[in-house]
Amino acid sequence: MKLTYGIPLWLMKKYLADLGATEVEENVMQTDDWTAKVAKGEPHRLGSLVVGRIDVELSGDPDVLDNLVEKLHWKTMRGGG
């Protein structure tokens, strides 16, 4: 499963660590149930504004990943206005 987020790489790694992962090699976070490979993605351009992106490739049991994605969703939501 591949997902894209608009947060810094270091913050995604922190969120994954908060969810129980350990960095087993550079940009690879792992638990007994899932593995996440994180990498800088293609930036999104909105006129003159450039927004960085992070690609997260998740592997593991689909039910476990569904739960993980929901938790990541709540961690990555940002209020604005």
N, CA, C and O atoms as a MOPAC input file, in Angstrom:
PM7 MOZYME 1SCF
protein

 N      0.84900 1    -1.16100 1     0.00000 1
 C      0.00000 1     0.00000 1     0.00000 1
 C      0.89900 1     1.23000 1     0.00000 1
 O      1.80900 1     1.34500 1     0.82100 1
 N      0.63700 1     2.14400 1    -0.92600 1
 C      1.44700 1     3.36000 1    -1.01100 1
 C      0.57600 1     4.57400 1    -0.73700 1
 O     -0.50400 1     4.71500 1    -1.31000 1
 N      1.05100 1     5.45000 1     0.14100 1
 C      0.33400 1     6.65500 1     0.52800 1
 C      1.25200 1     7.85800 1     0.39400 1
 O      2.47600 1     7.72300 1     0.40400 1
 N      0.65500 1     9.03100 1     0.26800 1
 C      1.42400 1    10.27400 1     0.17900 1
 C      0.88800 1    11.25300 1     1.20900 1
 O     -0.32300 1    11.40600 1     1.36900 1
 N      1.80900 1    11.91700 1     1.90800 1
 C      1.44400 1    12.88000 1     2.94000 1
 C      2.20200 1    14.18000 1     2.71300 1
 O      3.29500 1    14.17400 1     2.14600 1
 N      1.63400 1    15.27600 1     3.14700 1
 C      2.26300 1    16.58200 1     3.01900 1
 C      2.90400 1    17.03700 1     4.32700 1
 O      2.63700 1    18.14100 1     4.80300 1
 N      3.74200 1    16.19300 1     4.90000 1
 C      4.45600 1    16.53200 1     6.13200 1
 C      5.94000 1    16.23400 1     5.92700 1
 O      6.29800 1    15.51000 1     4.99800 1
 N      6.79900 1    16.77500 1     6.77100 1
 C      8.23900 1    16.50600 1     6.63400 1
 C      8.57600 1    15.03400 1     6.92400 1
 O      7.87400 1    14.35600 1     7.67400 1
 N      9.64000 1    14.57300 1     6.32500 1
 C     10.10100 1    13.19300 1     6.50200 1
 C     10.36100 1    12.88200 1     7.97200 1
 O      9.94400 1    11.83300 1     8.46400 1
 N     11.04500 1    13.77900 1     8.67800 1
 C     11.37700 1    13.53900 1    10.08400 1
 C     10.11200 1    13.38700 1    10.92300 1
 O     10.08800 1    12.60300 1    11.87200 1
 N      9.05100 1    14.13800 1    10.57900 1
 C      7.82100 1    14.07100 1    11.35400 1
 C      7.08800 1    12.75200 1    11.09700 1
 O      6.53200 1    12.16400 1    12.02400 1
 N      7.08400 1    12.29000 1     9.85700 1
 C      6.46400 1    10.99500 1     9.56400 1
 C      7.18000 1     9.88400 1    10.32400 1
 O      6.53600 1     8.98700 1    10.86800 1
 N      8.50400 1     9.94000 1    10.36400 1
 C      9.25700 1     8.92000 1    11.10200 1
 C      8.92200 1     8.97800 1    12.59400 1
 O      8.85000 1     7.94200 1    13.25400 1
 N      8.71700 1    10.18600 1    13.12400 1
 C      8.32600 1    10.32900 1    14.52900 1
 C      6.94500 1     9.72000 1    14.75100 1
 O      6.73700 1     9.00300 1    15.73000 1
 N      6.00500 1     9.99700 1    13.85700 1
 C      4.66200 1     9.43700 1    13.99100 1
 C      4.70500 1     7.90900 1    13.95100 1
 O      4.03300 1     7.25000 1    14.74500 1
 N      5.48200 1     7.34800 1    13.04500 1
 C      5.60000 1     5.88800 1    12.95000 1
 C      6.24300 1     5.32100 1    14.20800 1
 O      5.84500 1     4.25500 1    14.67900 1
 N      7.22400 1     6.01500 1    14.75200 1
 C      7.84700 1     5.57900 1    16.01200 1
 C      6.83000 1     5.64600 1    17.15300 1
 O      6.79300 1     4.76300 1    18.01000 1
 N      6.00900 1     6.69600 1    17.16000 1
 C      4.95700 1     6.81500 1    18.17500 1
 C      3.97900 1     5.64600 1    18.09600 1
 O      3.36100 1     5.27900 1    19.09600 1
 N      3.84000 1     5.06500 1    16.91000 1
 C      2.93700 1     3.93000 1    16.70500 1
 C      3.65200 1     2.59000 1    16.90300 1
 O      3.10400 1     1.53600 1    16.57900 1
 N      4.87200 1     2.63500 1    17.43400 1
 C      5.56600 1     1.41400 1    17.83200 1
 C      6.70000 1     0.95600 1    16.94600 1
 O      7.31100 1    -0.07700 1    17.22100 1
 N      7.00500 1     1.69900 1    15.87900 1
 C      8.04200 1     1.26400 1    14.94200 1
 C      9.44100 1     1.67800 1    15.40500 1
 O      9.62000 1     2.63900 1    16.15200 1
 N     10.40100 1     0.92600 1    14.93800 1
 C     11.81700 1     1.21300 1    15.13600 1
 C     12.44600 1     1.35600 1    13.76200 1
 O     12.11000 1     0.61400 1    12.83900 1
 N     13.36000 1     2.31200 1    13.62300 1
 C     14.05100 1     2.47400 1    12.34300 1
 C     15.11400 1     1.37900 1    12.24200 1
 O     16.10000 1     1.39500 1    12.97800 1
 N     14.90600 1     0.42400 1    11.32000 1
 C     15.80900 1    -0.72200 1    11.18100 1
 C     16.90700 1    -0.47100 1    10.15400 1
 O     17.95300 1    -1.11900 1    10.18700 1
 N     16.67500 1     0.44900 1     9.26200 1
 C     17.68800 1     0.96900 1     8.34700 1
 C     17.19500 1     2.33900 1     7.91800 1
 O     16.06000 1     2.71000 1     8.21800 1
 N     18.02700 1     3.09100 1     7.22400 1
 C     17.65400 1     4.46300 1     6.89800 1
 C     16.31400 1     4.51000 1     6.17500 1
 O     16.13700 1     3.91200 1     5.11400 1
 N     15.36200 1     5.24800 1     6.78600 1
 C     14.02200 1     5.47000 1     6.24200 1
 C     13.17100 1     4.21100 1     6.12500 1
 O     12.23100 1     4.17100 1     5.33100 1
 N     13.48900 1     3.19000 1     6.90500 1
 C     12.66400 1     1.98000 1     6.98000 1
 C     12.28300 1     1.77800 1     8.44400 1
 O     13.13500 1     1.52900 1     9.29800 1
 N     10.98800 1     1.88900 1     8.71100 1
 C     10.45100 1     1.75300 1    10.05900 1
 C      9.71400 1     0.41800 1    10.13000 1
 O      9.00900 1     0.03800 1     9.19500 1
 N      9.88400 1    -0.29700 1    11.26100 1
 C      9.32500 1    -1.64700 1    11.31100 1
 C      8.81700 1    -2.00000 1    12.70800 1
 O      9.38000 1    -1.57800 1    13.71800 1
 N      7.73800 1    -2.78300 1    12.73900 1
 C      7.25100 1    -3.44000 1    13.94700 1
 C      7.17300 1    -4.92900 1    13.62500 1
 O      7.56400 1    -5.34800 1    12.53600 1
 N      6.67500 1    -5.72200 1    14.55400 1
 C      6.47200 1    -7.14500 1    14.27000 1
 C      5.36700 1    -7.35600 1    13.24400 1
 O      5.32900 1    -8.39100 1    12.57800 1
 N      4.45100 1    -6.36600 1    13.10800 1
 C      3.27000 1    -6.52700 1    12.25700 1
 C      3.31000 1    -5.79000 1    10.92700 1
 O      2.57300 1    -6.14600 1    10.00800 1
 N      4.15600 1    -4.77200 1    10.80300 1
 C      4.18800 1    -4.00300 1     9.57000 1
 C      5.55300 1    -3.33900 1     9.35800 1
 O      6.35000 1    -3.18400 1    10.28300 1
 N      5.78000 1    -2.95900 1     8.11100 1
 C      6.99000 1    -2.23600 1     7.70900 1
 C      6.56700 1    -1.02400 1     6.90000 1
 O      5.65200 1    -1.10400 1     6.08000 1
 N      7.23300 1     0.10100 1     7.13100 1
 C      6.97400 1     1.32500 1     6.37900 1
 C      8.28700 1     1.84200 1     5.81000 1
 O      9.25600 1     2.04500 1     6.54100 1
 N      8.30700 1     2.05100 1     4.50000 1
 C      9.45000 1     2.68000 1     3.83900 1
 C      9.02200 1     4.09900 1     3.49900 1
 O      8.02600 1     4.30600 1     2.80600 1
 N      9.77400 1     5.07100 1     3.98600 1
 C      9.42100 1     6.47600 1     3.76800 1
 C     10.47600 1     7.13500 1     2.88300 1
 O     11.66700 1     6.83800 1     2.98700 1
 N     10.02200 1     8.02700 1     2.01800 1
 C     10.93100 1     8.71800 1     1.10500 1
 C     10.32200 1    10.05300 1     0.70700 1
 O      9.10200 1    10.21000 1     0.68800 1
 N     11.17700 1    11.00500 1     0.39100 1
 C     10.68200 1    12.26700 1    -0.14000 1
 C     10.04500 1    12.00100 1    -1.49300 1
 O     10.60700 1    11.29600 1    -2.33100 1
 N      8.86400 1    12.57400 1    -1.69400 1
 C      8.15500 1    12.42000 1    -2.96000 1
 C      8.30300 1    13.65000 1    -3.82900 1
 O      9.02200 1    14.59100 1    -3.49300 1
 N      7.61000 1    13.62300 1    -4.94800 1
 C      7.59200 1    14.77700 1    -5.84200 1
 C      6.83100 1    15.90900 1    -5.16900 1
 O      5.72200 1    15.69400 1    -4.68000 1
 N      7.39400 1    17.09700 1    -5.13100 1
 C      6.67500 1    18.22400 1    -4.52800 1
 C      5.42500 1    18.55900 1    -5.34400 1
 O      5.38400 1    18.36600 1    -6.55900 1
 N      4.41800 1    19.06200 1    -4.64800 1
 C      3.18100 1    19.50200 1    -5.29600 1
 C      3.28500 1    21.00600 1    -5.49200 1
 O      3.61900 1    21.73800 1    -4.56000 1
 N      3.00200 1    21.45900 1    -6.68800 1
 C      3.12500 1    22.88600 1    -6.99600 1
 C      1.73800 1    23.50100 1    -7.16000 1
 O      0.90200 1    23.00900 1    -7.91900 1
 N      1.51900 1    24.58800 1    -6.42900 1
 C      0.28600 1    25.36600 1    -6.52000 1
 C      0.68400 1    26.79100 1    -6.87600 1
 O      0.91600 1    27.61800 1    -5.99400 1
 N      0.76000 1    27.07000 1    -8.15500 1
 C      1.26000 1    28.36900 1    -8.58400 1
 C      2.71000 1    28.50400 1    -8.16300 1
 O      3.54700 1    27.68100 1    -8.53300 1
 N      3.01200 1    29.54500 1    -7.38600 1
 C      4.38800 1    29.74000 1    -6.93600 1
 C      4.67800 1    28.99700 1    -5.62800 1
 O      5.82200 1    28.96800 1    -5.17500 1
 N      3.65000 1    28.39900 1    -5.01900 1
 C      3.81200 1    27.66000 1    -3.77100 1
 C      4.23200 1    26.22500 1    -4.07100 1
 O      3.65000 1    25.56900 1    -4.93400 1
 N      5.23200 1    25.74800 1    -3.36300 1
 C      5.69600 1    24.36800 1    -3.51200 1
 C      5.53000 1    23.67100 1    -2.16500 1
 O      6.06600 1    24.11700 1    -1.15100 1
 N      4.78300 1    22.57600 1    -2.17100 1
 C      4.51100 1    21.82100 1    -0.95100 1
 C      5.23100 1    20.48100 1    -1.03800 1
 O      4.99900 1    19.70300 1    -1.96400 1
 N      6.10300 1    20.21500 1    -0.07100 1
 C      6.82400 1    18.94900 1    -0.05200 1
 C      5.88700 1    17.78600 1     0.24000 1
 O      4.84600 1    17.95500 1     0.87300 1
 N      6.26300 1    16.62600 1    -0.22000 1
 C      5.46600 1    15.42000 1     0.00100 1
 C      6.34900 1    14.28100 1     0.46700 1
 O      7.54300 1    14.22600 1     0.17000 1
 N      5.73100 1    13.37500 1     1.20400 1
 C      6.38800 1    12.17000 1     1.66700 1
 C      5.60600 1    10.97300 1     1.15600 1
 O      4.38800 1    10.90300 1     1.32200 1
 N      6.30400 1    10.03200 1     0.53300 1
 C      5.69000 1     8.77500 1     0.11100 1
 C      5.95700 1     7.73200 1     1.18500 1
 O      7.08000 1     7.60000 1     1.67200 1
 N      4.91800 1     6.99400 1     1.54700 1
 C      5.02700 1     5.93900 1     2.54900 1
 C      4.52800 1     4.65300 1     1.91700 1
 O      3.37600 1     4.57000 1     1.49100 1
 N      5.38700 1     3.65700 1     1.85600 1
 C      5.00700 1     2.35000 1     1.32800 1
 C      4.88600 1     1.38900 1     2.50800 1
 O      5.86800 1     1.09100 1     3.18800 1
 N      3.66400 1     0.91000 1     2.73700 1
 C      3.37900 1     0.03300 1     3.86700 1
 C      3.23100 1    -1.40200 1     3.40900 1
 O      2.65200 1    -1.67100 1     2.35700 1
 N      3.75900 1    -2.32500 1     4.20400 1
 C      3.54300 1    -3.74100 1     3.93200 1
 C      3.21500 1    -4.43900 1     5.24800 1
 O      3.70400 1    -4.05800 1     6.31200 1
 N      2.38200 1    -5.46100 1     5.15200 1
 C      1.94900 1    -6.21400 1     6.31900 1
 C      0.54500 1    -6.73800 1     6.10200 1
 O      0.01200 1    -6.66000 1     4.99500 1
 N     -0.05400 1    -7.26900 1     7.14700 1
 C     -1.41300 1    -7.79800 1     7.09000 1
 C     -2.38600 1    -6.65500 1     6.76000 1
 O     -2.33200 1    -5.60200 1     7.39500 1
 N     -3.27500 1    -6.85200 1     5.77500 1
 C     -4.18900 1    -5.77800 1     5.37200 1
 C     -5.04000 1    -5.21900 1     6.52100 1
 O     -5.27300 1    -4.01100 1     6.57000 1
 N     -5.50100 1    -6.05500 1     7.43000 1
 C     -6.30300 1    -5.56500 1     8.55500 1
 C     -5.46900 1    -4.68500 1     9.48400 1
 O     -5.94300 1    -3.66100 1     9.97700 1
 N     -4.23200 1    -5.09200 1     9.71400 1
 C     -3.32500 1    -4.30100 1    10.55400 1
 C     -3.02700 1    -2.96700 1     9.86900 1
 O     -2.98800 1    -1.92700 1    10.52600 1
 N     -2.81400 1    -2.99700 1     8.54500 1
 C     -2.50900 1    -1.76800 1     7.80900 1
 C     -3.69000 1    -0.81400 1     7.81600 1
 O     -3.50000 1     0.39800 1     7.91700 1
 N     -4.91700 1    -1.34000 1     7.71100 1
 C     -6.09800 1    -0.47000 1     7.76400 1
 C     -6.12900 1     0.28900 1     9.08300 1
 O     -6.40500 1     1.48800 1     9.10200 1
 N     -5.85100 1    -0.39300 1    10.17400 1
 C     -5.81800 1     0.23600 1    11.49500 1
 C     -4.69400 1     1.27300 1    11.57000 1
 O     -4.89100 1     2.36700 1    12.10000 1
 N     -3.52300 1     0.93200 1    11.04100 1
 C     -2.37900 1     1.85000 1    11.03100 1
 C     -2.69500 1     3.11000 1    10.23300 1
 O     -2.39700 1     4.21800 1    10.67700 1
 N     -3.29800 1     2.94200 1     9.05400 1
 C     -3.62000 1     4.09000 1     8.20000 1
 C     -4.60800 1     5.01500 1     8.90900 1
 O     -4.49200 1     6.23700 1     8.80900 1
 N     -5.56600 1     4.44900 1     9.61600 1
 C     -6.50800 1     5.28300 1    10.35400 1
 C     -5.78700 1     6.09400 1    11.43500 1
 O     -6.07400 1     7.27700 1    11.61800 1
 N     -4.86900 1     5.46900 1    12.13700 1
 C     -4.10500 1     6.17900 1    13.16600 1
 C     -3.23000 1     7.27300 1    12.54500 1
 O     -3.12200 1     8.37100 1    13.09200 1
 N     -2.60800 1     6.96900 1    11.40500 1
 C     -1.79800 1     7.97900 1    10.71500 1
 C     -2.66400 1     9.14500 1    10.24200 1
 O     -2.24600 1    10.30200 1    10.28700 1
 N     -3.86300 1     8.82600 1     9.79300 1
 C     -4.78400 1     9.86800 1     9.33400 1
 C     -5.00000 1    10.89000 1    10.44900 1
 O     -4.92400 1    12.09600 1    10.21400 1
 N     -5.26800 1    10.41000 1    11.65300 1
 C     -5.51300 1    11.31700 1    12.77600 1
 C     -4.25700 1    12.09200 1    13.15600 1
 O     -4.34400 1    13.26000 1    13.53600 1
 N     -3.09900 1    11.46200 1    13.05900 1
 C     -1.84600 1    12.15500 1    13.39900 1
 C     -1.48900 1    13.22500 1    12.36400 1
 O     -0.90000 1    14.24800 1    12.71300 1
 N     -1.83700 1    13.00000 1    11.11300 1
 C     -1.41500 1    13.91300 1    10.04300 1
 C     -2.44500 1    14.97800 1     9.72000 1
 O     -2.16700 1    15.87300 1     8.92100 1
 N     -3.63800 1    14.90800 1    10.32400 1
 C     -4.62300 1    15.97100 1    10.09900 1
 C     -4.12000 1    17.24400 1    10.73900 1
 O     -3.59000 1    17.23100 1    11.85000 1
 N     -4.29200 1    18.33300 1    10.03300 1
 C     -3.84400 1    19.61500 1    10.57100 1
 C     -4.98100 1    20.62100 1    10.51200 1
 O     -5.68900 1    20.73400 1     9.51200 1
 N     -5.13100 1    21.32900 1    11.58600 1
 C     -6.09800 1    22.41800 1    11.58400 1
 C     -5.51100 1    23.59500 1    10.82600 1
 O     -4.29100 1    23.74700 1    10.75800 1
 N     -6.33900 1    24.39500 1    10.27800 1
 C     -5.84100 1    25.55100 1     9.53800 1
 C     -6.86000 1    26.67400 1     9.58200 1
 O     -7.90100 1    26.59600 1    10.23400 1
 N     -6.51300 1    27.69800 1     8.87000 1
 C     -7.49000 1    28.78400 1     8.79400 1
 C     -6.87500 1    30.09900 1     9.10800 1
 O     -7.56000 1    31.12100 1     9.09000 1

